[in-house]
Amino acid sequence: MQPYQTLSPERLAALTTGTKLKLGTFIIKFIRRGVIQCNDGHKESFVEYIDSQRLQPRP
């Protein structure tokens, strides 16, 4: 059995829209990865995805 690769920022950046990922017992469809700059100046990374029931998670 092959171990799963770690989902690093570099690997996320290489994924294409629509790639399916399994996180625990959930299968999600990757949409995009991005970075936002907050009002206080720090940056936060985010990952946008759709779950198997076609619902986007709420922030």
Protein Blocks (a to p, Z undefined) as FASTA:
>chain_A
ZZdddddfklmmmpcehiacdehjaccddfbdcddddfkopacdddddddfkopacdZZ
